[in-house]
Amino acid sequence: MRALQLDESERAHRMDLARTASTTRRPARRRTAQLIRPGLQQLLDAMTDAPAFIRNGRLDILATNRLGKALYWPLFQDPARPVNMARYQFLNPGAEQYMTELDHQRAAAVALLRTEAGQDPYNRDLSDLIGELSTRSEDFRSLWAAHNVRLHHTGLKRFRHPAVGDLTLAFEALPVPTDPGLTLTAMSAGPGTPSADGLKLLASWAATLDDNHQPEGEPSNDQDARYRP
């Protein structure tokens, strides 16, 4: 595989495919519900200055801190549950305005889903999501056919938030060793930048996001950010 000049993600994906091909095919199954341990939620809540969330390999957002819910507020307004990053990016018409580099975000989402499919090929919930996106989105079908599995655990995300405007945030995506399959993502802005000021404004706006109060001008939604599938 080194002769093919594959990166780490591509090598791992090829190994996953080889393992799958060498084993007896098992029937697809649904995964048991993934619950967020109280300790993980407490860690999220302690990160008061950084938007943070925990997702699974299917890109369902399973838990957030207050600032994370405020940042990803448009996703929580989509009635589909569980809140899913890939479904929003490909199927929600508001994604193009909210994510200013949507093509990049979509490509990253497909790479993550393809990697997860290689690691867990008999996950029915995952295959159902891939089937839904393939059926409803030509863009998803094209990206899926490209077989890209290059992963980015750090980088920049750019948003045009409906409450605070443009934000450019650095992110770190960290696997949770004690909870295989879960990833904690946290974001930050450089000191003194317009995005740092935007995060402060977002924190003020986030203080109004609780179960009993909706920010003025935002649609009503009773689903809590700490959604458990």
MARFITI-388625 format. One line per field, with one value per residue: x, y, z of N, C-alpha, C in turn; residue in one letter; residue number from 1. Coordinates in nm, 4 decimals, m for minus. Example, Ala and Ser with C-alpha at 12.3 -4.5 7.8 and 13.67 -1.06 7.14 Angstrom:
// residues 2
npx	1.3190, 1.2850 .
npy	m0.5690, m0.2250 .
npz	0.7800, 0.7080 .
capx	1.2300, 1.3670 .
capy	m0.4500, m0.1060 .
capz	0.7800, 0.7140 .
cpx	1.3200, 1.2900 .
cpy	m0.3300, 0.0030 .
cpz	0.7800, 0.7870 .
r	A, S .
k	1, 2 .
// end
This chain:
// residues 229
npx	0.0816, 0.2076, 0.3444, 0.1458, 0.1184, m0.0647, m0.2505, m0.2823, m0.5579, m0.6620, m0.5203, m0.6157, m0.8835, m0.8724, m0.7805, m0.9966, m1.1905, m1.0752, m1.0850, m1.3611, m1.4285, m1.3109, m1.4561, m1.7449, m2.0527, m2.2708, m2.6056, m2.7560, m2.7769, m2.9420, m2.7946, m2.7511, m2.8959, m2.6993, m2.5775, m2.4863, m2.2392, m2.2682, m2.0300, m1.9048, m2.0874, m2.0653, m1.8039, m1.8335, m2.0067, m1.8395, m1.6778, m1.6976, m1.6296, m1.5974, m1.7514, m1.8798, m1.9301, m2.0564, m2.0395, m2.1509, m2.0310, m2.2053, m2.2592, m2.4511, m2.5473, m2.5017, m2.4757, m2.4308, m2.2576, m2.3691, m2.2859, m2.2239, m2.4750, m2.5925, m2.4294, m2.4806, m2.7469, m2.9238, m2.9309, m3.0707, m3.3206, m3.4221, m3.6712, m3.6170, m3.5060, m3.2594, m3.0630, m2.8654, m2.5614, m2.4802, m2.7235, m2.8456, m2.6629, m2.6839, m2.9577, m3.1095, m3.2371, m3.1403, m2.8748, m2.6759, m2.6586, m2.5944, m2.3563, m2.0698, m1.8742, m1.9821, m1.9430, m1.6951, m1.7545, m1.9471, m1.7962, m1.6187, m1.7988, m1.8946, m1.6594, m1.6168, m1.8460, m1.8051, m1.5728, m1.6691, m1.8547, m1.6839, m1.5671, m1.7821, m1.9689, m2.2144, m2.4015, m2.7172, m2.8563, m2.6737, m2.6460, m2.9061, m2.9178, m2.7227, m2.8477, m3.0798, m2.9686, m2.8405, m3.0553, m3.1934, m3.0203, m2.8273, m2.5756, m2.4667, m2.4550, m2.2631, m2.0322, m2.0073, m1.9480, m1.6901, m1.5207, m1.3678, m1.1723, m1.0253, m0.9455, m0.9988, m0.8860, m0.8398, m0.8638, m1.0310, m1.3560, m1.6209, m1.8861, m2.2031, m2.3746, m2.7137, m2.7681, m2.5337, m2.3675, m2.0764, m1.8449, m1.5264, m1.3803, m1.1416, m1.1063, m1.0899, m1.1053, m1.1597, m1.1233, m1.3113, m1.1666, m1.2710, m1.5231, m1.5843, m1.6276, m1.7383, m1.6888, m1.5407, m1.5784, m1.4357, m1.4344, m1.2691, m1.1736, m0.9283, m0.7489, m0.8614, m0.9686, m1.2288, m1.3993, m1.3623, m1.4866, m1.7378, m1.7955, m1.8236, m2.0539, m2.2227, m2.2239, m2.3672, m2.6124, m2.6630, m2.7273, m2.9937, m3.1038, m3.2819, m3.4920, m3.7319, m3.7487, m3.7430, m3.5255, m3.5906, m3.7506, m3.6711, m3.7666, m3.9982, m3.9006, m3.9159, m3.7202, m3.4490, m3.1021, m2.9363, m2.9790, m3.0810, m3.0497 .
npy	m0.1199, 0.1184, 0.1677, 0.2659, 0.5182, 0.6001, 0.7882, 0.7949, 0.7668, 0.6552, 0.4135, 0.2864, 0.2631, 0.0877, m0.1399, m0.1917, m0.2560, m0.4865, m0.6589, m0.6821, m0.8106, m1.0561, m1.1855, m1.3732, m1.2753, m1.0786, m1.0230, m0.6983, m0.4726, m0.2838, m0.0275, m0.0144, 0.2346, 0.5259, 0.6597, 0.9542, 0.9772, 1.1098, 1.2319, 1.3112, 1.4984, 1.6876, 1.7687, 1.8926, 2.1035, 2.2474, 2.3783, 2.6743, 2.8852, 2.7939, 2.6641, 2.3386, 1.9922, 1.6523, 1.3840, 1.0934, 0.8230, 0.8313, 1.0881, 1.2053, 1.4534, 1.4219, 1.5436, 1.8699, 2.1667, 2.4799, 2.6892, 2.5468, 2.4517, 2.6949, 2.7795, 2.5810, 2.6187, 2.6449, 2.3763, 2.2475, 2.3429, 2.2077, 1.9706, 1.6957, 1.4099, 1.1900, 1.4923, 1.5574, 1.6025, 1.5535, 1.5068, 1.7578, 1.9212, 1.8301, 1.8162, 2.0247, 2.3352, 2.5688, 2.5346, 2.6234, 2.8984, 2.9191, 2.7694, 2.8760, 2.7625, 2.5344, 2.3242, 2.2200, 2.1346, 1.9408, 1.7520, 1.6699, 1.5526, 1.3344, 1.1875, 1.1131, 0.9552, 0.7503, 0.6346, 0.5438, 0.3581, 0.1678, 0.0747, m0.0207, m0.2028, m0.3323, m0.1813, m0.0889, 0.1519, 0.3391, 0.2623, 0.3110, 0.5918, 0.6636, 0.5569, 0.7171, 0.9750, 0.9284, 0.8804, 1.1220, 1.3304, 1.4529, 1.5656, 1.4359, 1.1727, 1.1983, 1.2726, 1.0516, 0.8528, 0.9177, 0.8042, 0.9151, 0.9198, 1.0813, 1.2268, 1.5012, 1.6118, 1.8473, 2.1979, 2.4615, 2.6000, 2.7671, 2.9888, 3.1479, 3.2861, 3.3134, 3.4904, 3.6261, 3.6719, 3.6427, 3.3838, 3.2533, 2.9689, 2.7770, 2.4244, 2.1274, 1.7865, 1.5209, 1.1840, 0.9939, 0.8089, 0.6368, 0.5860, 0.4286, 0.5175, 0.7645, 1.1163, 1.4117, 1.7444, 2.0620, 2.4192, 2.7295, 3.0791, 3.3033, 3.5197, 3.8547, 3.8728, 3.9363, 3.7151, 3.6224, 3.8279, 3.7810, 3.5313, 3.6040, 3.7592, 3.5585, 3.4007, 3.5627, 3.5627, 3.2914, 3.2582, 3.2975, 3.0699, 2.8350, 2.5767, 2.7049, 2.9469, 3.1227, 3.2764, 3.5993, 3.6092, 3.3581, 3.0311, 2.8151, 2.5348, 2.2368, 2.0468, 1.9379, 2.0353, 1.8335, 1.5840, 1.2466, 0.9657 .
npz	0.0000, 0.0556, m0.1767, m0.3355, m0.2462, m0.0478, 0.1931, 0.5574, 0.6218, 0.3874, 0.3716, 0.6034, 0.5339, 0.3141, 0.4437, 0.6109, 0.4179, 0.3141, 0.5344, 0.5612, 0.3208, 0.3609, 0.5511, 0.6584, 0.5258, 0.7169, 0.8355, 0.7961, 1.0731, 1.3276, 1.5218, 1.8769, 2.0902, 2.1344, 2.4202, 2.5920, 2.8279, 3.1621, 3.2492, 3.0103, 2.9145, 3.1167, 3.0710, 2.8198, 2.8967, 3.0610, 2.8883, 2.8253, 2.6584, 2.4053, 2.1190, 2.1199, 2.0486, 2.0451, 1.8264, 1.6404, 1.4237, 1.2129, 1.1802, 1.3404, 1.5662, 1.8980, 2.1455, 2.2876, 2.4007, 2.5454, 2.3757, 2.1496, 2.0668, 2.0027, 1.7904, 1.5982, 1.5562, 1.3237, 1.2311, 1.4313, 1.3930, 1.1818, 1.1254, 1.1107, 1.2848, 1.4226, 1.4826, 1.2124, 1.0521, 0.7848, 0.6506, 0.6792, 0.5362, 0.2724, 0.2109, 0.3197, 0.2244, 0.3363, 0.3930, 0.2178, 0.2516, 0.5215, 0.5597, 0.4390, 0.2862, 0.1536, m0.0322, 0.0419, 0.3024, 0.2501, 0.1050, 0.3040, 0.4826, 0.3342, 0.3057, 0.5722, 0.6175, 0.4313, 0.5296, 0.7770, 0.6849, 0.5821, 0.8164, 0.9608, 0.8101, 0.8265, 0.9500, 0.9808, 1.0228, 0.9331, 0.6615, 0.5796, 0.5986, 0.4068, 0.1815, 0.1737, 0.1271, m0.1155, m0.2803, m0.2777, m0.3355, m0.5892, m0.5782, m0.3545, m0.4520, m0.6546, m0.5107, m0.3433, m0.5239, m0.5861, m0.4023, m0.1928, 0.0970, 0.2571, 0.5587, 0.7815, 1.0747, 1.1911, 1.1241, 0.9420, 0.9816, 0.8232, 0.8743, 0.8168, 1.0308, 1.1336, 1.3431, 1.4234, 1.2086, 0.9914, 1.0665, 1.1235, 1.2207, 1.3963, 1.4160, 1.6181, 1.6013, 1.8025, 1.8741, 2.1144, 2.3456, 2.5447, 2.4612, 2.2030, 1.8637, 1.9010, 1.8592, 1.9731, 1.8994, 1.9002, 1.8777, 1.7984, 1.7982, 1.6664, 1.8894, 1.9212, 1.6683, 1.4195, 1.4306, 1.6894, 1.8307, 1.7276, 1.8442, 2.1103, 2.0925, 2.0068, 2.2361, 2.4103, 2.2818, 2.2970, 2.5621, 2.5781, 2.4844, 2.5992, 2.7331, 2.7756, 2.6525, 2.3539, 2.1178, 1.9875, 1.6774, 1.5983, 1.4894, 1.6635, 1.8613, 2.0275, 2.0794, 2.2712, 2.2853, 2.3712, 2.2462, 2.2447, 2.0487 .
capx	0.0000, 0.2940, 0.3780, 0.0359, 0.1262, m0.1902, m0.2338, m0.3247, m0.7011, m0.6848, m0.4695, m0.7091, m1.0060, m0.8464, m0.7722, m1.1348, m1.2558, m1.0186, m1.1398, m1.5011, m1.4335, m1.2614, m1.5433, m1.8774, m2.1464, m2.3701, m2.7203, m2.7504, m2.8428, m2.9497, m2.7107, m2.8203, m2.8921, m2.5767, m2.6044, m2.3708, m2.2146, m2.2732, m1.8982, m1.8798, m2.1701, m2.0051, m1.6875, m1.8850, m2.0618, m1.7294, m1.6127, m1.7927, m1.5863, m1.5749, m1.8581, m1.8343, m2.0364, m2.0153, m2.1118, m2.1120, m1.9767, m2.3105, m2.2657, m2.5578, m2.5027, m2.5619, m2.4724, m2.3596, m2.2642, m2.4609, m2.2359, m2.2350, m2.6130, m2.6165, m2.3610, m2.5482, m2.8903, m3.0020, m2.9505, m3.1712, m3.4515, m3.4691, m3.7537, m3.5694, m3.4307, m3.1710, m2.9955, m2.7591, m2.4878, m2.4818, m2.8587, m2.8665, m2.5784, m2.7254, m3.1019, m3.1757, m3.2063, m3.0719, m2.7346, m2.5855, m2.6393, m2.5357, m2.2193, m2.0211, m1.7924, m2.0636, m1.8835, m1.5907, m1.8196, m2.0104, m1.6919, m1.5697, m1.9027, m1.8974, m1.5397, m1.6409, m1.9450, m1.7461, m1.4824, m1.7521, m1.9126, m1.5801, m1.5431, m1.9044, m2.0472, m2.3449, m2.4804, m2.8357, m2.8879, m2.5813, m2.6817, m3.0320, m2.8850, m2.6550, m2.9496, m3.1650, m2.8952, m2.8157, m3.1811, m3.2475, m2.9211, m2.7320, m2.4423, m2.4172, m2.4217, m2.1377, m1.9218, m1.9936, m1.8842, m1.5480, m1.4482, m1.2717, m1.1754, m0.9282, m1.0096, m0.9348, m0.9178, m0.8191, m0.8786, m1.1172, m1.4953, m1.6728, m2.0313, m2.2736, m2.4763, m2.8256, m2.7751, m2.4102, m2.2934, m1.9697, m1.7528, m1.4243, m1.3416, m1.0540, m1.1673, m1.0152, m1.1959, m1.0854, m1.1952, m1.3278, m1.1139, m1.3535, m1.6516, m1.5503, m1.7265, m1.7778, m1.5868, m1.5667, m1.5273, m1.4394, m1.3957, m1.2207, m1.1369, m0.8046, m0.7680, m0.8651, m1.0239, m1.3739, m1.4696, m1.3604, m1.5964, m1.8609, m1.8226, m1.8748, m2.1927, m2.2956, m2.2422, m2.4786, m2.7342, m2.6836, m2.7845, m3.1400, m3.1479, m3.3126, m3.6147, m3.8529, m3.7415, m3.6915, m3.4793, m3.6838, m3.7309, m3.6340, m3.8806, m4.0100, m3.8549, m3.9058, m3.6163, m3.3318, m2.9781, m2.8712, m3.0666, m3.0353, m3.1219 .
capy	0.0000, 0.2358, 0.1943, 0.3426, 0.6517, 0.6288, 0.8478, 0.7073, 0.7402, 0.5649, 0.2814, 0.2275, 0.2275, m0.0335, m0.2522, m0.2212, m0.3251, m0.6211, m0.7386, m0.7111, m0.9065, m1.1869, m1.2425, m1.4142, m1.1637, m1.0823, m0.9369, m0.5618, m0.4604, m0.1483, m0.0077, 0.0250, 0.3792, 0.5749, 0.7566, 1.0335, 0.9660, 1.2384, 1.2947, 1.3782, 1.6185, 1.7852, 1.8244, 1.9880, 2.2214, 2.3245, 2.4525, 2.7847, 2.9828, 2.7266, 2.5752, 2.2001, 1.8924, 1.5133, 1.3172, 0.9558, 0.8051, 0.8606, 1.2347, 1.2535, 1.5314, 1.3574, 1.6331, 1.9958, 2.2648, 2.5893, 2.7637, 2.4577, 2.4532, 2.8250, 2.7825, 2.4903, 2.6414, 2.6095, 2.2322, 2.2052, 2.3852, 2.1071, 1.8784, 1.5573, 1.3632, 1.2757, 1.6012, 1.4931, 1.7037, 1.5240, 1.5284, 1.9023, 1.9796, 1.7905, 1.8202, 2.1455, 2.4472, 2.6770, 2.5022, 2.7009, 3.0308, 2.9054, 2.7201, 2.9534, 2.6726, 2.4138, 2.2155, 2.1597, 2.0652, 1.8199, 1.6541, 1.6155, 1.4656, 1.2093, 1.1123, 1.0541, 0.8491, 0.6371, 0.5703, 0.4720, 0.2425, 0.0660, 0.0200, m0.0828, m0.2203, m0.3943, m0.0879, m0.0584, 0.2946, 0.4095, 0.2340, 0.3810, 0.7329, 0.6728, 0.5344, 0.8362, 1.0837, 0.8910, 0.8917, 1.2578, 1.4338, 1.4209, 1.6033, 1.3283, 1.0578, 1.2260, 1.2674, 0.9146, 0.7761, 0.9539, 0.7173, 0.9923, 0.8906, 1.1677, 1.2854, 1.6198, 1.6196, 1.9857, 2.2867, 2.5778, 2.5953, 2.9020, 2.9947, 3.2754, 3.2576, 3.4077, 3.5882, 3.7017, 3.6966, 3.5530, 3.3296, 3.1600, 2.9028, 2.6604, 2.3122, 2.0067, 1.6720, 1.4259, 1.0617, 0.9722, 0.6724, 0.5532, 0.5636, 0.4079, 0.5624, 0.9028, 1.2186, 1.5429, 1.8538, 2.1930, 2.5250, 2.8520, 3.1880, 3.3688, 3.6386, 3.9851, 3.8657, 3.9573, 3.5940, 3.6189, 3.9162, 3.7119, 3.4276, 3.6709, 3.7926, 3.4318, 3.3575, 3.6403, 3.5108, 3.1548, 3.2617, 3.2973, 2.9412, 2.7300, 2.5057, 2.7843, 3.0792, 3.1233, 3.4080, 3.6705, 3.5879, 3.2206, 2.9400, 2.7353, 2.3950, 2.1836, 1.9457, 1.9834, 2.0129, 1.7102, 1.4808, 1.1086, 0.8927 .
capz	0.0000, 0.0524, m0.3169, m0.3934, m0.1870, 0.0212, 0.3248, 0.6672, 0.6112, 0.2739, 0.4087, 0.6990, 0.4634, 0.2365, 0.5374, 0.6520, 0.3067, 0.3036, 0.6436, 0.5298, 0.2107, 0.4030, 0.6530, 0.6129, 0.5276, 0.8229, 0.8044, 0.8491, 1.2021, 1.3819, 1.6389, 1.9987, 2.1125, 2.1950, 2.5254, 2.6327, 2.9714, 3.2320, 3.2532, 2.8828, 2.9088, 3.2073, 3.0015, 2.7217, 2.9640, 3.1194, 2.7797, 2.8116, 2.5579, 2.2772, 2.0734, 2.1214, 2.0370, 2.0282, 1.7177, 1.6120, 1.2897, 1.1158, 1.1843, 1.4274, 1.6807, 2.0141, 2.2613, 2.2663, 2.5080, 2.5110, 2.2605, 2.0353, 2.0181, 1.9399, 1.6609, 1.5058, 1.5701, 1.2038, 1.2207, 1.5280, 1.3452, 1.0877, 1.2039, 1.1052, 1.3993, 1.5003, 1.4122, 1.1361, 0.9769, 0.6414, 0.5977, 0.6687, 0.4318, 0.1376, 0.1853, 0.3689, 0.1344, 0.4065, 0.4193, 0.1320, 0.3104, 0.6553, 0.5470, 0.3247, 0.2048, 0.1611, m0.1100, 0.1246, 0.4139, 0.1959, 0.0722, 0.4309, 0.5382, 0.2577, 0.3416, 0.7040, 0.6048, 0.3602, 0.6246, 0.8739, 0.6166, 0.5739, 0.9493, 1.0151, 0.6872, 0.8497, 1.0305, 0.8997, 1.0336, 0.8443, 0.5218, 0.5521, 0.5742, 0.2771, 0.0795, 0.1661, 0.0634, m0.2551, m0.3530, m0.2805, m0.3673, m0.6961, m0.5312, m0.2696, m0.5362, m0.7249, m0.4148, m0.2948, m0.6310, m0.5951, m0.3090, m0.1139, 0.2406, 0.3252, 0.6759, 0.8382, 1.2168, 1.2307, 1.0090, 0.9599, 0.9376, 0.8028, 0.8878, 0.8130, 1.1315, 1.1195, 1.4521, 1.4475, 1.0854, 0.9475, 1.1659, 1.0783, 1.3448, 1.3915, 1.4861, 1.6512, 1.6147, 1.8844, 1.9127, 2.2588, 2.3615, 2.6325, 2.3954, 2.0619, 1.7661, 1.9277, 1.8353, 2.0316, 1.8170, 1.9647, 1.7859, 1.8609, 1.7074, 1.7045, 1.9732, 1.8563, 1.5329, 1.4129, 1.4709, 1.8357, 1.8717, 1.6925, 1.9447, 2.2301, 2.0629, 2.0039, 2.3747, 2.4658, 2.2180, 2.3456, 2.6963, 2.5660, 2.4306, 2.6948, 2.6973, 2.8001, 2.5895, 2.2179, 2.0750, 1.9008, 1.5357, 1.5671, 1.4950, 1.7848, 1.8521, 2.1624, 2.0970, 2.3446, 2.2134, 2.4139, 2.1908, 2.2489, 1.9445 .
cpx	0.0862, 0.3317, 0.2699, 0.0314, m0.0071, m0.1612, m0.2917, m0.4722, m0.7302, m0.6351, m0.5654, m0.8371, m0.9857, m0.8367, m0.9109, m1.2079, m1.2047, m1.0731, m1.2835, m1.5121, m1.3946, m1.3487, m1.6771, m1.9741, m2.2509, m2.4875, m2.7028, m2.8263, m2.8465, m2.8635, m2.7967, m2.8032, m2.7621, m2.6121, m2.4744, m2.3553, m2.2200, m2.1378, m1.8638, m1.9625, m2.1148, m1.8821, m1.7309, m1.9294, m1.9525, m1.6570, m1.7015, m1.7555, m1.5693, m1.6976, m1.8043, m1.9533, m1.9744, m2.1033, m2.0698, m2.0617, m2.0763, m2.3327, m2.3929, m2.4950, m2.5762, m2.5663, m2.3956, m2.3451, m2.3524, m2.4170, m2.2420, m2.3753, m2.6433, m2.5521, m2.4360, m2.7004, m2.9691, m3.0260, m3.0610, m3.3109, m3.5069, m3.5488, m3.7040, m3.4860, m3.3797, m3.1102, m2.8727, m2.6927, m2.4946, m2.6193, m2.8866, m2.7894, m2.6288, m2.8733, m3.1704, m3.1391, m3.1346, m2.9233, m2.6389, m2.5597, m2.5666, m2.3895, m2.1587, m1.9256, m1.8590, m2.0022, m1.7768, m1.6523, m1.8854, m1.9065, m1.6375, m1.6706, m1.9058, m1.7750, m1.5572, m1.7393, m1.8862, m1.6489, m1.5603, m1.8134, m1.8108, m1.5556, m1.6629, m2.0019, m2.1870, m2.4349, m2.5999, m2.8720, m2.7991, m2.6182, m2.8136, m3.0063, m2.8192, m2.7541, m3.0400, m3.0945, m2.8683, m2.9410, m3.2212, m3.1482, m2.8242, m2.5898, m2.3841, m2.3744, m2.2872, m2.0176, m1.8986, m1.9201, m1.7347, m1.4614, m1.3409, m1.2848, m1.0691, m0.9984, m0.9289, m0.9807, m0.8949, m0.8285, m0.9665, m1.2583, m1.5461, m1.8252, m2.0800, m2.3949, m2.5892, m2.8312, m2.6510, m2.3262, m2.1804, m1.8777, m1.6548, m1.3612, m1.2471, m1.1203, m1.0654, m1.1177, m1.1188, m1.1693, m1.2011, m1.2845, m1.2032, m1.4883, m1.6270, m1.6648, m1.7720, m1.6591, m1.6313, m1.5003, m1.5438, m1.3836, m1.3541, m1.1887, m1.0088, m0.8305, m0.7667, m0.9220, m1.1728, m1.4527, m1.4689, m1.4699, m1.7309, m1.8961, m1.8745, m2.0212, m2.2779, m2.3210, m2.3567, m2.6110, m2.7679, m2.7488, m2.9365, m3.1939, m3.1648, m3.4483, m3.7396, m3.8524, m3.6809, m3.6416, m3.5791, m3.6493, m3.6928, m3.7559, m3.8803, m3.9655, m3.8393, m3.7935, m3.4967, m3.2049, m2.9152, m2.9551, m3.0023, m3.1136, m3.1883 .
cpy	0.1268, 0.2711, 0.2749, 0.4852, 0.6924, 0.6979, 0.7537, 0.6698, 0.6398, 0.4244, 0.2112, 0.1827, 0.1004, m0.1563, m0.2919, m0.2991, m0.4678, m0.7119, m0.7775, m0.8185, m1.0468, m1.2535, m1.2803, m1.2986, m1.1833, m0.9948, m0.7982, m0.5556, m0.3148, m0.1408, 0.0244, 0.1749, 0.4187, 0.6840, 0.8286, 1.0230, 1.1033, 1.3092, 1.3671, 1.5056, 1.7271, 1.8493, 1.9263, 2.1174, 2.3085, 2.4088, 2.5716, 2.8835, 2.9226, 2.6454, 2.4328, 2.1066, 1.7542, 1.4521, 1.1717, 0.9450, 0.8311, 1.0105, 1.2847, 1.3349, 1.4794, 1.4470, 1.7589, 2.0678, 2.3807, 2.6620, 2.6775, 2.4545, 2.5854, 2.8318, 2.6989, 2.5024, 2.6075, 2.4602, 2.1854, 2.2519, 2.2921, 2.0032, 1.7343, 1.5261, 1.2225, 1.3876, 1.5423, 1.5938, 1.6787, 1.5490, 1.6775, 1.9590, 1.9489, 1.8157, 1.9474, 2.2642, 2.5626, 2.6540, 2.5902, 2.8393, 3.0218, 2.8624, 2.7793, 2.8737, 2.5355, 2.2982, 2.1427, 2.0794, 1.9362, 1.7128, 1.5894, 1.5188, 1.3312, 1.1244, 1.0435, 0.9378, 0.7271, 0.5617, 0.4881, 0.3478, 0.1312, m0.0017, m0.0591, m0.1103, m0.2781, m0.3085, m0.0415, 0.0893, 0.3767, 0.3863, 0.2998, 0.5288, 0.7495, 0.6521, 0.6550, 0.9495, 1.0541, 0.9098, 1.0367, 1.3644, 1.3858, 1.4548, 1.4942, 1.2090, 1.0786, 1.2154, 1.1260, 0.8288, 0.8047, 0.8736, 0.7922, 0.9561, 0.9729, 1.2430, 1.4044, 1.6328, 1.7597, 2.0726, 2.4044, 2.5454, 2.7384, 2.8979, 3.1371, 3.2578, 3.3598, 3.5141, 3.6760, 3.7241, 3.5977, 3.5133, 3.2367, 3.0990, 2.7866, 2.5471, 2.2021, 1.8968, 1.5588, 1.3025, 1.0496, 0.8291, 0.5810, 0.5186, 0.5476, 0.4481, 0.7058, 0.9967, 1.3488, 1.6477, 1.9850, 2.2966, 2.6507, 2.9540, 3.2526, 3.4939, 3.7668, 3.9855, 3.8992, 3.8340, 3.5772, 3.7094, 3.8506, 3.6031, 3.4885, 3.7090, 3.6664, 3.3810, 3.4337, 3.5908, 3.3720, 3.1526, 3.2611, 3.1624, 2.8398, 2.6727, 2.5920, 2.9188, 3.0650, 3.2627, 3.4706, 3.6450, 3.4463, 3.1304, 2.8565, 2.5922, 2.3407, 2.0850, 2.0075, 1.9520, 1.8801, 1.5909, 1.3442, 1.0281, 0.7680 .
cpz	0.0000, m0.0905, m0.3855, m0.3402, m0.1245, 0.1535, 0.4301, 0.6563, 0.5008, 0.3042, 0.5040, 0.6298, 0.3815, 0.3269, 0.5859, 0.5433, 0.2933, 0.4134, 0.6144, 0.4228, 0.2556, 0.5082, 0.5904, 0.6276, 0.6359, 0.7839, 0.8651, 0.9800, 1.2427, 1.5069, 1.7593, 2.0189, 2.1827, 2.2950, 2.5624, 2.7834, 3.0374, 3.2358, 3.1248, 2.8707, 2.9999, 3.1441, 2.8974, 2.7896, 3.0256, 3.0150, 2.7425, 2.7008, 2.4187, 2.2391, 2.0668, 2.1108, 2.0246, 1.9200, 1.7114, 1.4682, 1.1793, 1.1011, 1.2503, 1.5397, 1.8036, 2.1371, 2.2238, 2.3992, 2.4611, 2.3853, 2.1336, 1.9786, 1.9478, 1.8020, 1.5578, 1.5133, 1.4434, 1.1895, 1.3136, 1.4890, 1.2378, 1.1660, 1.2042, 1.2288, 1.3731, 1.4154, 1.3432, 1.0435, 0.8264, 0.5811, 0.5817, 0.5503, 0.2913, 0.1088, 0.2318, 0.2806, 0.2030, 0.4253, 0.3393, 0.1891, 0.4437, 0.6493, 0.4210, 0.2369, 0.2013, 0.0828, m0.0291, 0.2393, 0.3662, 0.1656, 0.1993, 0.4915, 0.4663, 0.2903, 0.4769, 0.6952, 0.5338, 0.4507, 0.7260, 0.8103, 0.6007, 0.7070, 1.0020, 0.9004, 0.7091, 0.9384, 0.9464, 0.9065, 0.9407, 0.6981, 0.4835, 0.5210, 0.4379, 0.1638, 0.0623, 0.0919, m0.0838, m0.3397, m0.3757, m0.3253, m0.4749, m0.6539, m0.4422, m0.3546, m0.6056, m0.6305, m0.3645, m0.3992, m0.6425, m0.4992, m0.2303, 0.0337, 0.3146, 0.4376, 0.7261, 0.9835, 1.2726, 1.1062, 1.0433, 0.9119, 0.9290, 0.7995, 0.8609, 0.9028, 1.1233, 1.2280, 1.4624, 1.3222, 1.0625, 1.0622, 1.0945, 1.2020, 1.3161, 1.4681, 1.5111, 1.6741, 1.6814, 1.9134, 2.0645, 2.2883, 2.4448, 2.5712, 2.2461, 1.9698, 1.7867, 1.9069, 1.8994, 1.9440, 1.8921, 1.8693, 1.8614, 1.7532, 1.7580, 1.7870, 1.8908, 1.7161, 1.5345, 1.4568, 1.6221, 1.8910, 1.8414, 1.7922, 2.0741, 2.2109, 2.0618, 2.1454, 2.4402, 2.4101, 2.2718, 2.4829, 2.6927, 2.5193, 2.5432, 2.6594, 2.7042, 2.7304, 2.4516, 2.1824, 1.9790, 1.7552, 1.4983, 1.5763, 1.6213, 1.7603, 1.9922, 2.1854, 2.1685, 2.2666, 2.2502, 2.3721, 2.2035, 2.1456, 2.0009 .
r	M, R, A, L, Q, L, D, E, S, E, R, A, H, R, M, D, L, A, R, T, A, S, T, T, R, R, P, A, R, R, R, T, A, Q, L, I, R, P, G, L, Q, Q, L, L, D, A, M, T, D, A, P, A, F, I, R, N, G, R, L, D, I, L, A, T, N, R, L, G, K, A, L, Y, W, P, L, F, Q, D, P, A, R, P, V, N, M, A, R, Y, Q, F, L, N, P, G, A, E, Q, Y, M, T, E, L, D, H, Q, R, A, A, A, V, A, L, L, R, T, E, A, G, Q, D, P, Y, N, R, D, L, S, D, L, I, G, E, L, S, T, R, S, E, D, F, R, S, L, W, A, A, H, N, V, R, L, H, H, T, G, L, K, R, F, R, H, P, A, V, G, D, L, T, L, A, F, E, A, L, P, V, P, T, D, P, G, L, T, L, T, A, M, S, A, G, P, G, T, P, S, A, D, G, L, K, L, L, A, S, W, A, A, T, L, D, D, N, H, Q, P, E, G, E, P, S, N, D, Q, D, A, R, Y, R, P .
k	1, 2, 3, 4, 5, 6, 7, 8, 9, 10, 11, 12, 13, 14, 15, 16, 17, 18, 19, 20, 21, 22, 23, 24, 25, 26, 27, 28, 29, 30, 31, 32, 33, 34, 35, 36, 37, 38, 39, 40, 41, 42, 43, 44, 45, 46, 47, 48, 49, 50, 51, 52, 53, 54, 55, 56, 57, 58, 59, 60, 61, 62, 63, 64, 65, 66, 67, 68, 69, 70, 71, 72, 73, 74, 75, 76, 77, 78, 79, 80, 81, 82, 83, 84, 85, 86, 87, 88, 89, 90, 91, 92, 93, 94, 95, 96, 97, 98, 99, 100, 101, 102, 103, 104, 105, 106, 107, 108, 109, 110, 111, 112, 113, 114, 115, 116, 117, 118, 119, 120, 121, 122, 123, 124, 125, 126, 127, 128, 129, 130, 131, 132, 133, 134, 135, 136, 137, 138, 139, 140, 141, 142, 143, 144, 145, 146, 147, 148, 149, 150, 151, 152, 153, 154, 155, 156, 157, 158, 159, 160, 161, 162, 163, 164, 165, 166, 167, 168, 169, 170, 171, 172, 173, 174, 175, 176, 177, 178, 179, 180, 181, 182, 183, 184, 185, 186, 187, 188, 189, 190, 191, 192, 193, 194, 195, 196, 197, 198, 199, 200, 201, 202, 203, 204, 205, 206, 207, 208, 209, 210, 211, 212, 213, 214, 215, 216, 217, 218, 219, 220, 221, 222, 223, 224, 225, 226, 227, 228, 229 .
// end
